[in-house]
Amino acid sequence: MKRCTWIALLLVAGLWGQPASAQLLGLGGGKSSTGSTSGSTSGGVIVRTTLGQLGLKLVCLLNSCKVVGNLDGNQEKVFLVQPASGLLPSVLAGTLRLVTGILDTEVDQVVSIPRTSATITTIPTSLYQQWPVNYFGTSVWYGYANQPAAQIINLSAAQNTFRVSGSGIVADVDTGVDPNHPALKAVLLPGYDFTRNQAGASELNDLNGYQASACNSCQAAYVNQSSAAMLDQSSAAMLDGSPDSAFGHGTEVMGVIHLVAPTAKLLPLKAFQANGTGNLSDIIRAIYYAVDNNANVINMSFDLTSNSTELSDALSYATSQKVICVASAGNDGAEEIVYPAALQSNVIGVASTNDLDQRSSFSNYGDQIVWLAAPGEQIVTTYPFGTYAAANGTSFSAPFVSGTAALLVNLKGSANQSQAESALTHEQFVGPNMGYGRLDILRSLAGH
């Protein structure tokens, strides 16, 4: 007799005679990708199954595991399960793979936002140009709107020539955002915090209730290896030597997207904590959430050194729903394979260049992960507490391309992955192993 038949019989026996509360406990499951999955879970197993949530719960009764919740939103085929105490996730994954109706399993893993060896040592002049200017109806710092990177990629010329400023929704899977930043507030959607399983995606929650005062006397402070921010004295003191090395990363990335596409809506999806770590399961949930909530573009300023089947499947699903997916190429300064940038059938990988159109020393390279490059050194962008920062890294190259995708959506009325990839082949050549070259938005829109 097949194993599935024995499982069915044993499950009936196991449930027979138990109180109703035990039979029903936790068996309900909604269709939202926020589901009931607990945030910051470690040591879990990602399971793809045809059994549904109830069937998987019954399987777990025999295999010392607990279904935490579904990861794929309205699809309800991918779930996170946790092994009982003392059971290794790898052992559970192997056991579940033998069960009829379980299509695939993989151990959940911790993903880190990549750091860069390119330490900010000189504060760019643009960061001191703090007088306000009107930027598509919002007051921003002059040095943000008119920084060298914006000029290099022909941003203003493209916006004016094609009369576009971005439309649709750009989702960013990151550390969250400062929801009250004056430059971003008008276009921010509420988003979701997958690390806490709650609505909203404020990264200020990672500071345990700390609230900075208005930055009336901003001074440059080195807040981590790759960023220097204009902060008031109390904020700088709080962040000095902080273990929260990725705090502000999401707000910085959002600021670059907004610079390029200032009228596109921004959807912050908090899958990473302030220390720069996040669970693969939360990243997968965020991708499905973005699709279910009508995102047109997904920005991913992170990378993994090994492929994940379910991450690949999530991105394949996203592109099948006409979502444009963009990822950073990584900051190891090497020709190496990283994901999701290497998933070139579904993802546009972005490397970093400096203001002289040279590959940044920290940027990964190689046509297997790089579709094109964009500026990624001393990028002036938004930072929590309503202020601004200068940052290095491919993390800040990718959102230039994500913003460009929102301009394409604006120009065409809609755009999909293949159309965006085609448009992003008309770039400035910057040498071998850098894909189609450095982003030139004017050329990209002209060649759409």
C-alpha positions in Angstrom: 0.0 0.0 0.0 1.3 3.5 -0.8 2.7 5.6 2.0 0.0 8.3 1.4 -2.7 5.7 2.3 -1.0 4.8 5.5 -0.6 8.5 6.4 -4.3 9.0 5.8 -5.2 6.1 8.1 -2.8 7.1 10.8 -4.0 10.7 10.7 -7.6 9.6 11.2 -6.5 7.4 14.1 -4.4 10.2 15.5 -7.2 12.7 15.4 -9.9 10.3 16.6 -11.0 11.0 20.1 -9.1 14.2 20.6 -11.0 17.2 21.9 -12.4 19.6 19.3 -10.1 22.3 20.3 -7.1 20.1 19.6 -8.4 19.1 16.2 -9.1 22.7 15.1 -6.2 24.5 16.7 -4.5 26.7 14.1 -6.0 24.9 11.1 -7.6 28.0 9.6 -5.6 29.8 7.0 -6.4 33.0 5.1 -5.3 33.9 1.6 -3.3 36.9 2.5 0.5 36.5 2.1 0.8 38.1 5.5 -1.0 35.0 6.7 -0.1 33.8 10.1 3.6 33.3 9.5 5.6 34.4 12.4 8.2 37.0 11.7 12.0 36.4 12.0 11.6 32.7 12.0 14.9 30.7 11.9 15.4 27.0 11.3 12.3 26.5 9.3 11.6 24.5 6.1 9.9 26.0 3.0 7.5 23.4 1.5 5.7 23.4 -1.8 2.7 21.1 -1.7 -0.6 20.1 -3.4 -2.1 19.2 -0.1 -3.2 22.6 1.0 -2.7 24.0 4.5 -5.0 21.5 6.2 -3.4 18.6 4.5 0.1 19.8 5.4 -1.0 20.3 9.0 -2.1 16.6 9.1 1.3 15.5 7.6 3.1 17.6 10.3 1.2 15.7 13.0 3.2 12.6 12.0 6.5 14.3 11.2 7.1 16.5 14.3 6.6 19.8 12.6 4.2 22.8 12.7 2.8 24.7 9.8 3.6 28.4 10.4 1.7 29.8 7.4 1.6 30.2 3.7 4.2 32.2 1.8 2.7 32.6 -1.6 -0.4 34.7 -0.9 -3.4 33.8 -3.0 -1.6 30.8 -4.5 -1.6 28.7 -1.2 0.9 26.2 -2.5 4.0 27.3 -0.6 4.3 27.1 3.2 6.8 27.6 6.0 6.9 24.8 8.6 9.0 24.5 11.7 10.5 21.3 13.1 9.9 20.3 16.7 12.6 21.2 19.1 15.7 19.1 18.5 14.9 18.1 15.0 17.2 19.5 12.4 15.5 21.4 9.5 17.6 19.5 7.0 16.3 16.2 8.4 12.7 17.4 8.3 13.1 18.7 4.7 14.4 15.3 3.6 11.6 13.4 5.4 8.8 15.6 4.0 10.2 15.3 0.5 9.2 11.6 0.6 5.6 12.3 1.3 3.1 12.1 -1.6 1.8 15.5 -2.3 5.0 17.3 -1.2 6.5 18.6 -4.4 9.7 20.2 -3.0 11.3 21.4 0.2 14.2 23.6 1.1 15.6 24.8 4.4 14.9 28.5 5.2 18.0 30.6 5.4 19.2 33.9 6.7 20.0 36.4 4.0 22.1 39.5 4.6 22.1 42.8 2.8 25.6 43.0 1.2 28.2 45.3 2.7 30.8 47.1 0.6 34.5 47.6 1.1 34.1 51.1 -0.4 34.0 53.2 2.8 32.7 56.7 2.6 35.7 58.9 3.4 34.8 62.1 1.6 31.4 63.8 2.0 30.2 64.8 -1.5 29.5 68.5 -2.1 26.0 67.7 -3.1 25.2 66.6 0.5 25.9 70.1 1.7 23.6 71.7 -0.8 20.6 71.7 1.5 18.5 74.6 0.3 15.0 73.5 -0.7 13.8 73.2 -4.3 10.5 72.0 -5.7 10.8 68.6 -7.2 7.5 67.5 -8.9 5.4 69.1 -6.2 7.6 68.1 -3.2 10.3 70.1 -1.4 13.7 68.3 -1.5 17.3 69.3 -1.1 19.0 70.9 -4.1 21.9 68.5 -3.9 19.6 65.5 -4.0 17.7 66.6 -7.2 20.8 67.9 -9.0 23.5 65.4 -8.0 26.1 64.2 -10.5 24.6 60.7 -10.8 21.3 62.2 -12.0 23.2 64.2 -14.7 25.3 61.3 -15.8 22.2 59.1 -16.6 20.4 62.0 -18.3 17.5 61.9 -15.9 16.2 65.4 -16.3 16.5 65.3 -20.1 14.6 62.0 -20.2 11.8 63.3 -17.9 11.4 66.5 -19.9 11.8 65.0 -23.4 9.2 62.2 -22.8 7.1 64.1 -20.3 7.3 61.3 -17.7 7.8 61.3 -14.0 6.9 57.7 -13.1 3.6 55.8 -12.6 2.5 52.5 -11.2 3.8 51.0 -8.0 7.5 50.2 -7.2 7.9 47.8 -4.3 11.2 47.6 -2.4 12.1 44.4 -0.4 14.3 45.9 2.2 14.6 47.2 5.8 11.5 49.4 5.6 11.3 53.2 5.3 10.9 56.4 7.2 7.2 56.8 6.6 7.3 60.5 7.5 10.2 61.6 5.3 9.0 64.8 3.6 10.4 63.9 0.3 8.7 60.5 0.2 5.6 60.8 2.3 3.2 61.9 -0.5 3.9 58.8 -2.6 4.4 56.1 0.1 1.9 53.3 0.4 1.6 51.7 3.9 3.4 48.5 3.0 4.0 45.6 5.3 6.5 44.5 8.0 7.2 40.8 7.5 9.7 40.8 10.4 6.8 41.7 12.8 3.8 40.6 10.8 2.1 43.9 11.0 0.8 46.6 8.6 3.2 49.4 7.9 6.9 49.1 7.1 8.6 51.8 9.3 12.2 51.0 10.0 12.1 53.5 12.8 10.5 50.7 14.8 13.9 49.0 14.9 15.1 51.8 17.2 12.9 50.8 20.1 10.7 53.9 20.0 13.5 56.4 19.6 12.3 59.6 17.9 14.7 62.1 16.5 13.9 65.8 16.5 13.8 67.9 13.3 17.2 68.2 11.8 17.7 72.0 12.2 21.5 71.8 12.5 22.5 68.8 10.4 26.1 67.8 10.3 27.7 64.9 8.4 28.1 61.7 10.4 29.4 58.3 9.3 26.5 56.0 10.2 28.0 52.8 8.7 30.7 51.6 6.3 28.9 52.6 3.2 26.9 55.7 4.2 27.3 59.1 5.7 24.2 61.0 6.8 23.3 64.5 7.7 22.1 64.2 11.3 21.4 66.2 14.4 23.7 65.6 17.3 21.4 63.2 19.2 20.8 61.0 16.2 24.5 60.8 15.4 25.3 59.8 19.0 22.6 57.1 19.0 23.9 55.5 15.8 27.6 55.8 16.6 28.9 52.3 16.9 25.5 50.8 16.6 25.1 47.1 15.6 22.3 48.1 13.4 24.5 48.5 10.4 21.7 48.4 7.8 19.5 50.9 9.5 18.4 53.4 6.9 19.1 51.2 3.9 15.5 50.9 2.8 14.9 54.7 3.1 18.1 55.3 1.1 17.0 52.9 -1.7 13.5 54.4 -1.8 15.0 57.8 -2.2 16.9 56.7 -5.4 13.7 55.3 -6.9 11.9 58.5 -6.0 14.6 60.6 -7.6 14.1 58.9 -10.9 10.4 58.4 -10.8 9.0 61.0 -8.4 5.3 60.4 -9.1 5.4 56.6 -8.9 3.9 55.1 -5.8 6.3 53.4 -3.4 5.5 50.2 -1.6 7.9 49.4 1.3 8.1 45.7 2.2 10.2 45.2 5.3 11.8 41.7 5.1 15.1 42.7 6.7 16.0 43.9 10.2 18.2 46.9 11.0 21.2 44.6 11.4 20.9 43.7 7.7 19.6 40.2 8.1 16.3 38.7 6.9 14.8 35.3 6.3 14.5 33.9 2.8 10.9 32.9 3.7 10.0 36.6 4.4 11.6 37.7 1.1 9.5 35.2 -0.7 6.4 36.3 1.1 7.2 39.9 0.2 7.5 39.1 -3.5 4.1 37.4 -3.6 2.7 40.3 -1.5 4.0 42.8 -4.0 2.3 40.9 -6.9 -1.0 40.5 -5.0 -0.9 44.2 -4.3 -0.5 45.3 -7.9 3.2 46.3 -7.9 4.6 47.0 -11.4 8.2 46.9 -10.3 10.1 45.0 -7.5 13.5 46.3 -6.4 15.8 43.9 -4.6 19.0 45.4 -3.2 20.3 42.2 -1.8 21.9 38.9 -3.0 22.4 35.3 -2.1 25.4 33.2 -3.1 23.3 30.1 -3.7 20.1 29.7 -5.7 16.8 29.1 -4.0 14.1 27.2 -6.0 11.3 29.0 -4.3 12.8 32.4 -4.7 13.2 31.6 -8.4 9.6 30.4 -8.6 8.4 33.5 -6.9 10.2 35.8 -9.3 9.0 33.7 -12.3 5.4 34.1 -11.0 6.0 37.9 -10.7 7.2 38.3 -14.2 4.3 36.2 -15.5 2.0 38.8 -13.9 3.9 41.6 -15.8 6.0 42.7 -12.8 9.5 44.0 -13.7 12.1 42.6 -11.3 15.4 44.3 -10.6 18.3 43.3 -8.3 21.7 44.5 -7.3 24.8 42.5 -8.5 26.6 42.5 -5.2 29.6 44.2 -3.6 32.4 41.6 -3.6 34.3 43.1 -6.5 34.4 39.7 -8.1 33.1 37.9 -11.2 30.8 35.6 -9.3 27.3 34.2 -9.5 24.8 35.7 -7.0 21.1 35.5 -6.9 18.6 36.8 -7.8 20.7 38.8 -10.3 21.7 35.6 -12.0 18.1 34.7 -12.8 18.3 36.7 -16.0 15.1 35.3 -17.5 13.2 37.0 -14.7 15.6 39.6 -13.2 17.6 42.6 -14.4 20.9 42.6 -12.6 22.6 45.9 -11.9 26.3 46.6 -11.3 27.9 49.9 -10.1 29.9 52.6 -11.8 31.6 55.7 -10.6 31.2 59.3 -11.9 33.9 58.6 -14.5 32.0 55.7 -16.0 34.4 53.1 -14.6 33.3 49.9 -12.8 33.3 50.6 -9.1 36.0 48.6 -7.4 33.5 47.0 -5.1 31.0 46.0 -7.8 30.6 42.4 -8.9 30.8 42.0 -12.7 30.2 39.4 -15.4 27.5 39.1 -18.0 25.9 36.2 -16.2 24.7 38.5 -13.4 24.9 42.0 -15.0 22.4 43.3 -17.5 23.6 46.8 -17.1 25.2 49.2 -14.7 24.2 52.4 -13.0 26.0 55.0 -10.7 26.6 53.6 -7.2 29.2 55.8 -5.6 28.4 58.7 -3.3 24.8 58.7 -4.2 22.8 61.4 -2.4 19.5 60.1 -1.2 16.9 60.2 1.6 17.7 58.9 5.1 15.5 58.4 8.2 14.7 61.4 10.4 13.7 63.4 7.4 17.3 64.0 6.3 19.7 62.9 3.6 22.7 60.7 3.2 25.5 59.8 0.7 25.9 56.0 0.1 28.0 53.5 -1.9 27.1 50.1 -3.2 25.2 48.2 -5.9 22.3 48.5 -3.5 21.9 52.1 -4.8 22.6 51.3 -8.4 19.6 48.9 -8.7 17.0 51.5 -7.7 18.1 53.8 -10.6 17.0 51.0 -12.9 13.8 50.3 -10.9 12.9 54.0 -11.2 13.6 53.8 -14.9 11.2 50.9 -15.1 8.5 53.1 -13.6 9.2 55.7 -16.2 8.7 53.0 -18.9 5.4 52.1 -17.3 4.5 55.8 -17.4 5.5 56.1 -21.1 3.8 52.9 -22.4 0.8 52.7 -20.1 2.2 49.3 -19.0 5.4 47.4 -19.5 6.6 43.8 -18.8 10.0 42.3 -18.0 11.0 41.6 -21.6 10.0 45.1 -22.7 12.0 46.6 -19.9 15.0 44.4 -20.7 14.8 45.4 -24.4 14.7 49.1 -23.5 17.6 48.7 -21.2 20.0 47.6 -23.9 20.6 51.1 -25.3 23.2 52.2 -22.8 26.6 53.8 -22.6 29.4 51.2 -23.1 31.7 51.0 -20.0 33.8 48.0 -20.8 33.6 44.2 -20.8 31.6 42.2 -18.2 29.3 45.0 -17.5 26.3 43.9 -19.6 24.9 46.5 -21.9 26.7 49.4 -20.2 25.9 52.2 -17.9 22.3 53.4 -17.7 21.3 56.3 -19.9 17.6 56.9 -19.3 17.2 59.1 -22.4 18.5 56.3 -24.6 16.4 53.7 -22.7 13.2 55.5 -23.2 14.0 56.4 -26.8 14.7 52.7 -27.6 11.6 51.3 -25.8 
